[in-house]
């Protein structure tokens, strides 16, 4: 039997190991020669440290059984599962290429490639769901692309085989057992890259069916189209909150070259309510096939269209040049008499300072800044400097990492982080009502870019008022009105409890500064105050 440290050249059953080709937390993969059939295969072993782990072995066996029951060109073929000297291994199809994660590599793919691979993946999911198999871990790292451009779904280690009751599109709809969120998060290889593709029902630990794979597939399509994941964050809690409550930045905004129909398909996959999502993988495949046909037809029409005679081309160019010249002169005159107000772009970052609280009520101290960060975080236009980045920069400035960010400190942070603007909030009152204000200041000049103020008639209305003033500020800083209206989920959708928000904010800060254990009481208290507070649950899941 080959040893884990020196396996190359040794025999395992009727296989001779040739070389190591990959590995991760749940398996080590070698290229091997099948001595009986004279073919090359891939052998996947459980890591030695998990050889006696019952849960890991169960996943390993689940992967083999689920995948081996499927015979599809876009699913990696399993030849057998066996055990030698107490070590389980799977013999599978040897693939030549790279994972989709490496193919994307942070850059959008060509439309033809997206559609071609997307159709293959959807077809594979349709085949799996028709057999009652839900993958539950669809992500680019689990999709292989061969050198011939063939997609192969890998790693059925979290798959669930369930009965199929007539409706093959909703595999597992009657299943009572699901992979728990704890199992997902405690897998040795689990990282932010895994949870970013989880469906809302996975996060909420609901019963799962094939539609959970379609949500994850939508996240994969989004990444293929834009080069980035739809739900981002520096912690599991932030990502979970985004998946549950936030709409992703429109894919077409990040990549204007994609067809609007592709964005429509992606958005339908990413519906948070699974009843509004695609119900069958076959329907996704059909829409992608139709789009590919229409795209190809459009290219043929464009290529066959006639060209304008040279004389008409010259006249057209002269007319355009005249229009451009007039527009340029008009623009120059306008600029001389109307100096434009500084507007932010979607590439700019902003720094949030702590709220100035003169009410005497300590509940506002942490809660309002946290609420404002959540409000602005849903905007695809405003990029708020993260708390982690603020702490790192404060240390570089020779200040405590948890120092209160006053206006003066914020201005220095603004310059050191290369941010465009600083946002400062305040709340004051003489009893009731409360007055909430926001001021945006340009980092380089100190000029006031915008100032917004609103009243809240009572304490329970403060969060609603903050939502109003934050939306107004977003529009004044340059975000389009349609964008503000589309990405406009009020903080009350996350929690309406100021006390819960304050405890969550304190727990999040302590988690960042001191680790998990000291933060747990605050997160639990937030849940006690608001049992429907998803960000607090996500914080505990870290």
SEBA-117834 format. One record per residue (C-alpha): residue number from 1; x, y negated, z negated. Coordinates in steps of 0.1 Angstrom, whole numbers, plus 2048, in hexadecimal, padded with zeros to 3 digits. Layout:
BEGIN
REC seq  px  py  pz
REC NUM   X   Y   Z
...
END
This chain:
BEGIN
REC seq  px  py  pz
REC   1 800 800 800
REC   2 80D 7DE 809
REC   3 815 7C7 7EC
REC   4 807 7A4 7EA
REC   5 829 794 7EB
REC   6 83A 7AA 806
REC   7 81E 7B9 81C
REC   8 82C 7B3 83F
REC   9 835 7D4 851
REC  10 823 7EA 838
REC  11 805 800 83D
REC  12 7E2 7FA 82E
REC  13 7CC 818 836
REC  14 7CF 81B 85C
REC  15 7DB 7F8 861
REC  16 7FF 7EA 863
REC  17 802 7C7 856
REC  18 815 7B0 86F
REC  19 814 78D 860
REC  20 801 776 84A
REC  21 7EA 75E 85D
REC  22 7D7 74B 841
REC  23 7C9 74B 81F
REC  24 7B5 738 805
REC  25 7A5 73C 7E3
REC  26 78F 759 7ED
REC  27 7A5 76C 805
REC  28 7C6 772 815
REC  29 7C6 77B 83A
REC  30 7E0 78F 84E
REC  31 7E3 79A 872
REC  32 7E5 7BF 874
REC  33 7E6 7DB 88D
REC  34 7CB 7F6 88D
REC  35 7DF 815 891
REC  36 7C1 82A 89B
REC  37 7B4 814 8B6
REC  38 7D3 801 8C0
REC  39 7C3 7DF 8BB
REC  40 7CD 7C0 8A7
REC  41 7B5 7B6 88B
REC  42 7B4 79E 86E
REC  43 7B5 7AD 84A
REC  44 7A7 798 82F
REC  45 7B1 7A1 80B
REC  46 7A4 793 7EA
REC  47 7C0 780 7D9
REC  48 7D2 796 7BF
REC  49 7C6 77F 7A2
REC  50 7A1 786 7AD
REC  51 7A5 7AB 7B3
REC  52 793 7B3 792
REC  53 77A 795 793
REC  54 757 7A4 797
REC  55 748 784 7A5
REC  56 764 780 7BF
REC  57 761 7A5 7C9
REC  58 73C 7A1 7CD
REC  59 741 783 7E4
REC  60 75A 796 7F8
REC  61 743 7B4 7FD
REC  62 726 79C 804
REC  63 73B 78C 820
REC  64 742 7AE 830
REC  65 71F 7BB 82E
REC  66 70E 79B 83A
REC  67 726 795 858
REC  68 728 7BA 862
REC  69 702 7BC 866
REC  70 704 7A1 881
REC  71 710 7A7 8A4
REC  72 714 785 8B5
REC  73 72F 775 8CA
REC  74 730 757 8B3
REC  75 734 76A 892
REC  76 755 779 889
REC  77 752 79F 88C
REC  78 758 7B4 86D
REC  79 766 7D7 875
REC  80 767 7E6 852
REC  81 76B 7E0 82D
REC  82 782 7F7 819
REC  83 796 7FA 7FA
REC  84 7BA 808 7F5
REC  85 7CB 80A 7D4
REC  86 7B1 7F5 7C3
REC  87 7B3 7D8 7DC
REC  88 795 7D1 7F2
REC  89 799 7C5 816
REC  90 785 7BD 834
REC  91 790 7C5 858
REC  92 782 7AC 870
REC  93 786 79E 893
REC  94 7A7 78C 899
REC  95 7A1 769 8A6
REC  96 7B9 752 8B8
REC  97 7B3 72D 8B3
REC  98 7AC 716 896
REC  99 78F 70C 87F
REC 100 777 6F1 889
REC 101 785 6DC 86C
REC 102 7A7 6DB 87D
REC 103 797 6D5 89F
REC 104 785 6B6 891
REC 105 7A3 6AA 87D
REC 106 792 689 874
REC 107 789 680 898
REC 108 768 683 8AC
REC 109 766 69E 8C6
REC 110 75C 69A 8EA
REC 111 737 69C 8F0
REC 112 73A 6BA 906
REC 113 74D 6CC 8EA
REC 114 734 6C2 8CF
REC 115 717 6D0 8E4
REC 116 729 6F0 8EF
REC 117 734 6F9 8CC
REC 118 714 6ED 8BC
REC 119 6FF 704 8D3
REC 120 715 722 8CA
REC 121 713 71B 8A4
REC 122 6EE 716 8A6
REC 123 6EA 737 8B9
REC 124 6FF 749 89F
REC 125 6EA 73B 882
REC 126 6CA 745 894
REC 127 6D8 769 897
REC 128 6E1 769 872
REC 129 6C0 75A 866
REC 130 6AC 773 87C
REC 131 6BC 78F 867
REC 132 6B4 77D 846
REC 133 6D7 771 840
REC 134 6DD 74E 833
REC 135 702 744 835
REC 136 700 728 81B
REC 137 723 71B 821
REC 138 723 70D 844
REC 139 740 6F4 848
REC 140 75C 6ED 862
REC 141 774 703 84E
REC 142 75D 721 852
REC 143 759 71D 878
REC 144 776 729 88E
REC 145 77C 71C 8B1
REC 146 78F 734 8C7
REC 147 7A7 728 8E2
REC 148 78C 730 8FB
REC 149 774 718 8EB
REC 150 75E 733 8DA
REC 151 750 72B 8B8
REC 152 750 745 89D
REC 153 73F 742 87B
REC 154 755 750 85F
REC 155 753 757 839
REC 156 731 765 830
REC 157 73E 767 80C
REC 158 720 753 7FF
REC 159 707 762 817
REC 160 6E6 76F 80A
REC 161 6D4 78C 81B
REC 162 6AF 788 816
REC 163 68F 797 824
REC 164 681 787 843
REC 165 65B 783 842
REC 166 650 77D 866
REC 167 65F 75A 869
REC 168 682 761 874
REC 169 68B 73C 874
REC 170 688 739 84E
REC 171 69E 755 843
REC 172 69C 75C 81E
REC 173 67E 746 818
REC 174 671 75E 7FE
REC 175 692 764 7ED
REC 176 693 760 7C8
REC 177 6B8 762 7C4
REC 178 6D0 747 7D0
REC 179 6F4 73F 7CC
REC 180 6F5 727 7AE
REC 181 705 705 7B0
REC 182 71E 712 795
REC 183 728 72E 7AC
REC 184 72E 716 7C9
REC 185 742 6FE 7B3
REC 186 757 719 7A2
REC 187 763 72A 7C1
REC 188 789 727 7BF
REC 189 78B 715 7E1
REC 190 76E 6FE 7DB
REC 191 776 6D9 7DF
REC 192 765 6B9 7EA
REC 193 766 6C6 80D
REC 194 74E 6E2 804
REC 195 734 6D0 7F0
REC 196 732 6B5 80C
REC 197 71F 6CE 821
REC 198 707 6DA 807
REC 199 6E1 6D5 80C
REC 200 6CC 6C2 7F3
REC 201 6BA 6E2 7EA
REC 202 6DC 6F3 7E2
REC 203 6E5 6D6 7CB
REC 204 6C3 6D9 7BA
REC 205 6C8 6FE 7B6
REC 206 6A8 706 7C9
REC 207 69F 726 7DC
REC 208 6B2 725 7FD
REC 209 6A8 72F 820
REC 210 6B7 72A 842
REC 211 6B0 705 842
REC 212 6CC 700 829
REC 213 6E4 70B 845
REC 214 6D4 6F3 85D
REC 215 6DB 6D6 846
REC 216 700 6E1 843
REC 217 701 6E5 868
REC 218 6F4 6C1 86C
REC 219 711 6B6 856
REC 220 729 6C9 86D
REC 221 71A 6BA 88C
REC 222 71D 697 87D
REC 223 742 69D 876
REC 224 748 6AA 899
REC 225 738 68B 8A7
REC 226 749 671 890
REC 227 768 682 881
REC 228 75B 67D 85E
REC 229 743 68D 846
REC 230 720 67D 842
REC 231 721 67D 81C
REC 232 742 671 80C
REC 233 74E 66A 7E9
REC 234 76C 66D 7D2
REC 235 75A 685 7BB
REC 236 740 6A1 7BD
REC 237 727 68C 7AB
REC 238 729 670 7C4
REC 239 726 688 7E1
REC 240 708 699 7D1
REC 241 6F7 678 7CB
REC 242 6FC 66E 7EF
REC 243 6EF 68F 7FD
REC 244 6D0 68C 7E7
REC 245 6C8 667 7EB
REC 246 6DC 656 806
REC 247 6DA 655 82C
REC 248 6FC 659 83E
REC 249 70A 63E 853
REC 250 6FA 642 875
REC 251 710 659 88A
REC 252 70C 642 8A9
REC 253 71A 625 895
REC 254 73A 638 88E
REC 255 73B 645 8B2
REC 256 728 630 8CB
REC 257 72F 649 8E6
REC 258 718 664 8D9
REC 259 6F5 667 8E9
REC 260 6D9 65B 8D4
REC 261 6C8 67D 8D7
REC 262 6E6 68D 8C6
REC 263 6E2 676 8A9
REC 264 6BD 67E 8A8
REC 265 6C6 6A4 8A6
REC 266 6E0 69D 88A
REC 267 6C7 688 876
REC 268 6AC 6A3 879
REC 269 6C5 6BD 86C
REC 270 6CE 6A6 84F
REC 271 6AA 69F 843
REC 272 6AB 6A2 81D
REC 273 688 6B1 81C
REC 274 68C 6D3 82C
REC 275 668 6D3 838
REC 276 671 6B6 84F
REC 277 692 6C5 85A
REC 278 696 6DD 877
REC 279 684 6FD 86D
REC 280 697 715 884
REC 281 6BB 716 891
REC 282 6AC 71F 8B2
REC 283 69C 6FD 8B4
REC 284 6BD 6EC 8AE
REC 285 6CD 701 8C9
REC 286 6B1 6F8 8E2
REC 287 6B4 6D3 8DC
REC 288 6DA 6D5 8E0
REC 289 6D6 6E9 900
REC 290 6BD 6CF 90D
REC 291 6D5 6B3 904
REC 292 6F2 6C4 916
REC 293 6DD 6C9 935
REC 294 6D2 6A4 935
REC 295 6F5 698 92E
REC 296 703 6AC 94B
REC 297 6E7 6A1 962
REC 298 6EE 67D 958
REC 299 713 680 962
REC 300 70A 68F 984
REC 301 6F2 672 98B
REC 302 70C 658 980
REC 303 727 669 995
REC 304 712 66A 9B4
REC 305 705 646 9B3
REC 306 711 62F 9CF
REC 307 72A 613 9CC
REC 308 723 5EE 9D3
REC 309 732 5DF 9F3
REC 310 752 5CB 9EE
REC 311 742 5AA 9F7
REC 312 726 5AE 9DE
REC 313 73F 5BA 9C4
REC 314 753 599 9C8
REC 315 733 584 9C5
REC 316 728 597 9A6
REC 317 74A 592 996
REC 318 74A 56D 99D
REC 319 728 569 98E
REC 320 732 57C 96F
REC 321 752 567 96C
REC 322 73D 547 96E
REC 323 725 553 953
REC 324 743 55D 93D
REC 325 753 53B 942
REC 326 733 528 938
REC 327 72E 53F 91A
REC 328 752 539 90F
REC 329 74F 513 911
REC 330 72E 514 8FF
REC 331 73C 52A 8E4
REC 332 75A 513 8E0
REC 333 743 4F5 8DC
REC 334 72D 507 8C3
REC 335 74C 511 8AE
REC 336 758 4ED 8AC
REC 337 737 4E1 89D
REC 338 72C 501 88B
REC 339 747 511 877
REC 340 73B 535 871
REC 341 737 544 84E
REC 342 74F 561 847
REC 343 73D 582 84D
REC 344 749 5A4 843
REC 345 74E 5C1 85A
REC 346 748 5E6 853
REC 347 76E 5EA 850
REC 348 771 5D1 833
REC 349 772 5DB 80F
REC 350 763 5C9 7F1
REC 351 76B 5C8 7CC
REC 352 750 5C9 7B1
REC 353 756 5B7 791
REC 354 745 5BF 770
REC 355 724 5AE 76A
REC 356 724 58E 754
REC 357 709 597 73A
REC 358 6FD 57A 724
REC 359 6DD 58B 719
REC 360 6EC 59B 6FA
REC 361 6DE 5BD 705
REC 362 6FB 5D5 709
REC 363 6E7 5ED 71F
REC 364 6EE 5D6 73D
REC 365 714 5D7 739
REC 366 71C 5F6 74C
REC 367 6FA 5FF 75B
REC 368 6F7 5E1 773
REC 369 719 5E5 783
REC 370 713 60A 788
REC 371 6F1 603 797
REC 372 6FF 5E9 7AE
REC 373 71A 602 7B9
REC 374 6FF 61B 7C1
REC 375 6EB 601 7D4
REC 376 708 5F5 7E9
REC 377 716 619 7ED
REC 378 6F9 622 804
REC 379 702 607 81D
REC 380 716 612 83B
REC 381 723 5EE 83D
REC 382 731 5E6 81B
REC 383 74E 5FB 80E
REC 384 752 5F6 7E8
REC 385 775 5FD 7DA
REC 386 772 61C 7C5
REC 387 776 61C 79F
REC 388 794 633 7A4
REC 389 7A5 61B 7BB
REC 390 79D 5FE 7A3
REC 391 7AD 612 786
REC 392 7CC 619 79A
REC 393 7D0 5F5 7A5
REC 394 7CB 5E9 781
REC 395 7E8 5FF 777
REC 396 7FD 5F1 793
REC 397 7F5 5CE 786
REC 398 802 5D9 763
REC 399 7DF 5D8 754
REC 400 7CB 5F4 742
REC 401 7B9 60A 75B
REC 402 798 605 749
REC 403 79B 5DF 746
REC 404 77C 5CB 74B
REC 405 77B 5BD 76E
REC 406 774 598 769
REC 407 772 57F 785
REC 408 797 576 781
REC 409 7A2 59B 780
REC 410 78B 5A2 79D
REC 411 79A 587 7B3
REC 412 7BD 597 7AE
REC 413 7AF 5B9 7B4
REC 414 79F 5AC 7D4
REC 415 7C1 5A0 7E1
REC 416 7D4 5BE 7D7
REC 417 7BC 5D7 7E7
REC 418 7BA 5C2 807
REC 419 794 5BD 802
REC 420 780 5A3 814
REC 421 768 598 7F8
REC 422 761 59A 7D3
REC 423 73E 5A0 7C6
REC 424 735 593 7A3
REC 425 714 599 791
REC 426 704 588 773
REC 427 6E5 58C 75E
REC 428 6D7 573 745
REC 429 6B7 56C 733
REC 430 6A5 558 718
REC 431 690 575 70D
REC 432 67E 57D 72D
REC 433 67F 57A 74B
REC 434 6A2 585 755
REC 435 6B7 574 770
REC 436 6CD 58A 785
REC 437 6E7 57A 79B
REC 438 701 586 7B5
REC 439 71D 571 7C4
REC 440 734 57C 7E0
REC 441 755 56A 7E3
REC 442 76F 56C 7FE
REC 443 790 57B 7F1
REC 444 7A7 566 805
REC 445 797 544 802
REC 446 781 546 7E3
REC 447 764 538 7F7
REC 448 741 543 7ED
REC 449 734 559 809
REC 450 711 55E 7FA
REC 451 6FF 559 7DA
REC 452 6DE 56B 7D1
REC 453 6C8 568 7B3
REC 454 6A7 579 7A8
REC 455 692 57B 789
REC 456 685 59B 778
REC 457 666 596 763
REC 458 670 5B1 74A
REC 459 68C 5C8 741
REC 460 67D 5E6 754
REC 461 67C 5D0 773
REC 462 6A1 5C8 773
REC 463 6AC 5E5 789
REC 464 691 5DD 7A2
REC 465 69D 5B8 7A3
REC 466 6C1 5C3 7A7
REC 467 6B7 5D8 7C5
REC 468 6A6 5B9 7D5
REC 469 6C4 5A2 7CF
REC 470 6DD 5BD 7DC
REC 471 6C9 5C2 7FC
REC 472 6C8 59C 802
REC 473 6EE 59A 7FC
REC 474 6F5 5B6 815
REC 475 6E2 5A3 830
REC 476 6F4 583 829
REC 477 716 593 82B
REC 478 710 59F 84E
REC 479 6FE 5C0 84D
REC 480 6E2 5C2 866
REC 481 6BF 5C1 85A
REC 482 6B6 5E3 86A
REC 483 6D3 5F2 857
REC 484 6C9 5E2 836
REC 485 6A5 5EF 83B
REC 486 6B0 612 844
REC 487 6C9 617 828
REC 488 6B4 608 80D
REC 489 6AE 622 7F2
REC 490 6A8 60F 7D1
REC 491 6BC 619 7B2
REC 492 69B 624 7A2
REC 493 69B 641 7BA
REC 494 6BA 64E 7A7
REC 495 6AE 643 784
REC 496 697 628 776
REC 497 6A8 62A 753
REC 498 6C2 610 74B
REC 499 6CC 625 72D
REC 500 6D1 644 742
REC 501 6E5 62F 75B
REC 502 6FB 621 740
REC 503 703 643 731
REC 504 70A 651 754
REC 505 722 633 75B
REC 506 734 639 73A
REC 507 737 65E 740
REC 508 744 658 763
REC 509 75E 640 756
REC 510 769 658 73A
REC 511 76B 675 753
REC 512 782 660 769
REC 513 798 655 74C
REC 514 798 672 733
REC 515 78B 691 745
REC 516 76B 6A6 746
REC 517 765 6B0 721
REC 518 762 68D 712
REC 519 74A 682 72D
REC 520 731 69E 729
REC 521 71E 68F 70B
REC 522 717 66F 71E
REC 523 70B 682 73E
REC 524 6F5 698 729
REC 525 6E7 67A 717
REC 526 6DF 66A 739
REC 527 6CC 68A 743
REC 528 6B9 689 722
REC 529 6AE 665 729
REC 530 6A5 66D 74D
REC 531 6A1 693 755
REC 532 69F 68B 77A
REC 533 6C0 678 77D
REC 534 6D3 68B 799
REC 535 6F4 678 795
REC 536 6F6 683 770
REC 537 6F0 6A7 779
REC 538 70A 6A5 795
REC 539 723 696 77B
REC 540 71E 6B5 765
REC 541 723 6CC 783
REC 542 747 6C0 788
END
